[in-house]
Amino acid sequence: MPLAAERVFFASRGAIPLQLEGMLHRPGNQANRGPAVVLCHPHSLLGGSMQVPVIVATAEELAGRGMMALRFNFRGVGRSEGEFGEGVAEVADVGGAVDFLLSQKDVDPERVYLMGYSFGASVGLRHVEEDPRIAAIVALCLPLGSMAIESFDQDFWNSFTKPKLFLAGDRDHVCPLSELRALVESLPEPKELIVLEGADHSLWGREEEIAREIAGFLAG
């Protein structure tokens, strides 16, 4: 059984580090160093926080599968310092979260993963472009097309051969399935696309299903 989640505080990256708030989920009965996952929440100005149900459900499922999970609040959310950074400054927050996980003595540095939902997926993937320590990624409802937050480094992703999982609902206007399919097709293996039939961008009622899919992918 996983242990109860622990409230933690850690520093963002950047010239002027900010103190960020997180919840750390540790798996129980772990004798050796194990995998760990950073979870990035949706848009800070649209109700996004580390308390979003699918983020909480995924963190709990990951811990139940033997993986440490860190969900955290981006700058300006909850008890995290600072203010909204337009999806640009938040990349430094992801860096701080990864650094914090890697400082934990029971984390295997070869098995550090990143999962992001919507805005969190966009910010998280841009952090991955500059951090070779990330061993696998999960992008849930990645904003694409006219809803994209920032452009990606296509040359980087064309050569990114680590495991990649993309999930989105077939009714999601923020992550249009046609755009997502084209993106996934352009990427090298290994990769996987899961279409959540009947789901829109909010994912209400699908939290446990999504958590199982993500945890199964990362545990595999």
C-alpha positions as CSV (number, residue, x, y, z in Angstrom):
1,M,0.0,0.0,0.0
2,P,1.3,3.5,-0.8
3,L,2.0,5.9,2.1
4,A,-0.1,9.0,2.8
5,A,0.8,11.9,0.6
6,E,3.2,14.4,2.2
7,R,3.1,18.2,1.6
8,V,6.5,19.4,0.4
9,F,8.0,22.7,-0.7
10,F,10.9,23.1,-3.2
11,A,12.6,25.7,-5.3
12,S,11.9,26.4,-9.0
13,R,14.8,26.9,-11.3
14,G,15.6,30.4,-12.6
15,A,17.7,33.4,-11.6
16,I,15.2,34.2,-8.8
17,P,13.9,30.8,-7.5
18,L,10.4,30.6,-6.2
19,Q,9.1,28.3,-3.5
20,L,6.6,25.9,-4.9
21,E,4.1,23.7,-3.1
22,G,3.7,20.0,-3.9
23,M,2.3,16.7,-2.6
24,L,4.7,13.8,-2.6
25,H,3.2,10.3,-2.9
26,R,5.5,7.6,-1.8
27,P,5.0,3.9,-2.5
28,G,5.0,1.7,0.6
29,N,7.5,-1.1,1.4
30,Q,10.1,0.0,-1.2
31,A,13.5,-1.5,-0.4
32,N,15.4,-0.2,-3.4
33,R,15.5,2.9,-5.5
34,G,12.5,3.0,-7.8
35,P,10.8,5.1,-10.6
36,A,9.4,8.5,-10.0
37,V,7.0,10.8,-11.9
38,V,6.4,14.5,-12.0
39,L,2.8,15.5,-12.7
40,C,2.0,18.9,-14.2
41,H,-1.5,20.4,-13.8
42,P,-3.8,22.3,-16.3
43,H,-4.0,26.0,-16.9
44,S,-3.4,28.1,-13.8
45,L,-5.9,30.8,-14.7
46,L,-8.7,28.3,-15.6
47,G,-8.9,26.4,-12.3
48,G,-5.9,24.2,-12.8
49,S,-4.0,23.0,-9.7
50,M,-2.4,19.9,-8.3
51,Q,-5.9,19.1,-6.8
52,V,-7.5,18.5,-10.3
53,P,-9.1,15.0,-9.9
54,V,-7.3,13.3,-12.7
55,I,-3.9,14.5,-11.4
56,V,-4.7,13.3,-7.9
57,A,-6.1,9.9,-9.2
58,T,-3.0,9.4,-11.3
59,A,-0.6,10.2,-8.5
60,E,-2.4,7.8,-6.2
61,E,-2.4,5.0,-8.9
62,L,1.3,5.5,-9.6
63,A,2.2,5.2,-5.9
64,G,0.0,2.1,-5.7
65,R,2.1,0.6,-8.6
66,G,5.4,1.3,-6.8
67,M,6.3,4.7,-8.3
68,M,6.9,7.9,-6.4
69,A,4.7,10.7,-7.7
70,L,5.1,14.4,-7.2
71,R,2.1,16.6,-8.1
72,F,2.7,20.3,-7.5
73,N,1.3,23.8,-8.0
74,F,2.8,26.0,-10.7
75,R,3.8,29.5,-9.6
76,G,1.0,31.6,-8.4
77,V,-1.3,28.7,-7.6
78,G,-2.2,27.6,-4.1
79,R,0.8,28.2,-1.8
80,S,3.3,28.4,-4.6
81,E,5.0,31.8,-4.8
82,G,5.0,34.1,-7.8
83,E,2.4,34.8,-10.5
84,F,1.3,33.3,-13.7
85,G,4.1,33.1,-16.3
86,E,2.2,32.7,-19.5
87,G,3.4,29.1,-19.8
88,V,6.9,30.3,-20.3
89,A,8.2,30.8,-16.8
90,E,6.4,27.6,-15.7
91,V,9.1,25.6,-17.5
92,A,11.4,26.5,-14.7
93,D,8.9,25.2,-12.2
94,V,8.9,21.8,-13.9
95,G,12.7,21.8,-13.7
96,G,12.6,22.5,-10.0
97,A,10.1,19.6,-9.5
98,V,12.4,17.2,-11.4
99,D,15.4,18.4,-9.4
100,F,13.5,17.8,-6.2
101,L,12.5,14.3,-7.1
102,L,16.0,13.4,-8.1
103,S,17.2,14.6,-4.6
104,Q,15.2,11.9,-3.0
105,K,17.5,9.0,-2.0
106,D,14.9,6.3,-3.0
107,V,14.5,7.5,-6.6
108,D,16.2,5.7,-9.5
109,P,17.7,8.5,-11.6
110,E,17.4,6.3,-14.7
111,R,13.6,6.1,-14.3
112,V,12.3,9.6,-13.9
113,Y,9.2,10.3,-15.9
114,L,6.9,13.2,-16.7
115,M,3.2,13.4,-17.1
116,G,1.2,16.6,-18.0
117,Y,-2.4,17.4,-18.5
118,S,-3.4,20.1,-21.0
119,F,-1.4,23.3,-20.2
120,G,0.8,21.0,-18.0
121,A,1.5,18.8,-20.9
122,S,2.6,21.7,-23.1
123,V,4.9,23.1,-20.4
124,G,6.2,19.7,-19.4
125,L,7.2,18.7,-22.9
126,R,9.1,22.0,-23.4
127,H,11.0,21.2,-20.2
128,V,11.8,17.7,-21.7
129,E,13.5,19.4,-24.6
130,E,16.2,20.6,-22.3
131,D,16.4,17.8,-19.8
132,P,17.8,14.4,-20.9
133,R,17.1,12.9,-17.5
134,I,13.4,12.4,-18.4
135,A,13.1,8.7,-19.4
136,A,9.5,8.7,-20.7
137,I,6.6,11.1,-21.2
138,V,2.8,11.1,-20.9
139,A,0.8,13.9,-22.6
140,L,-2.8,14.1,-21.7
141,C,-5.0,16.4,-23.8
142,L,-2.1,18.3,-25.2
143,P,-3.3,21.7,-26.6
144,L,-2.8,21.7,-30.4
145,G,-3.6,23.7,-33.5
146,S,-5.2,27.1,-32.6
147,M,-5.2,26.1,-28.9
148,A,-1.4,25.5,-28.8
149,I,0.3,27.4,-26.0
150,E,3.9,27.5,-27.3
151,S,5.6,25.9,-30.3
152,F,7.8,22.8,-29.8
153,D,11.3,22.1,-31.2
154,Q,10.3,19.7,-34.0
155,D,13.9,18.7,-34.6
156,F,14.2,17.5,-31.0
157,W,11.0,15.5,-31.1
158,N,11.8,14.0,-34.5
159,S,14.8,12.3,-32.7
160,F,13.2,11.6,-29.3
161,T,13.2,7.8,-29.1
162,K,12.2,7.4,-25.5
163,P,8.7,6.0,-24.7
164,K,5.8,8.4,-25.4
165,L,2.1,8.1,-24.5
166,F,-0.5,10.5,-25.7
167,L,-4.2,10.4,-24.5
168,A,-7.1,12.5,-25.6
169,G,-10.9,12.4,-25.9
170,D,-12.6,12.2,-29.2
171,R,-14.7,15.2,-28.2
172,D,-11.8,17.4,-27.1
173,H,-11.7,20.7,-29.0
174,V,-8.4,21.8,-27.3
175,C,-6.6,18.7,-28.5
176,P,-8.3,17.9,-31.8
177,L,-7.9,14.2,-32.6
178,S,-6.9,14.9,-36.2
179,E,-4.0,17.2,-35.0
180,L,-2.9,14.7,-32.4
181,R,-2.9,11.7,-34.8
182,A,-0.7,13.7,-37.2
183,L,1.7,14.6,-34.4
184,V,2.0,11.1,-33.1
185,E,2.5,9.7,-36.6
186,S,5.4,12.1,-37.1
187,L,7.3,10.9,-34.0
188,P,9.7,8.0,-33.8
189,E,8.9,4.8,-31.9
190,P,8.3,3.8,-29.2
191,K,4.9,5.7,-29.0
192,E,1.3,5.0,-28.1
193,L,-1.9,6.9,-28.6
194,I,-5.0,6.2,-26.5
195,V,-8.3,7.7,-27.7
196,L,-10.9,8.1,-24.9
197,E,-14.2,7.6,-26.6
198,G,-16.9,10.0,-25.5
199,A,-14.5,12.2,-23.5
200,D,-14.0,16.0,-23.8
201,H,-11.2,18.1,-22.4
202,S,-12.6,18.1,-18.8
203,L,-12.4,14.2,-18.5
204,W,-15.0,14.2,-15.8
205,G,-15.8,10.7,-14.7
206,R,-12.8,9.2,-16.5
207,E,-10.2,9.9,-13.9
208,E,-9.7,6.3,-12.6
209,E,-9.6,4.9,-16.2
210,I,-7.0,7.4,-17.2
211,A,-4.9,6.8,-14.1
212,R,-4.8,3.1,-14.8
213,E,-3.8,3.6,-18.4
214,I,-1.0,6.0,-17.5
215,A,0.3,3.9,-14.6
216,G,0.2,0.8,-16.7
217,F,2.2,2.5,-19.4
218,L,4.9,3.8,-17.1
219,A,5.1,0.6,-15.1
220,G,5.6,-1.5,-18.2
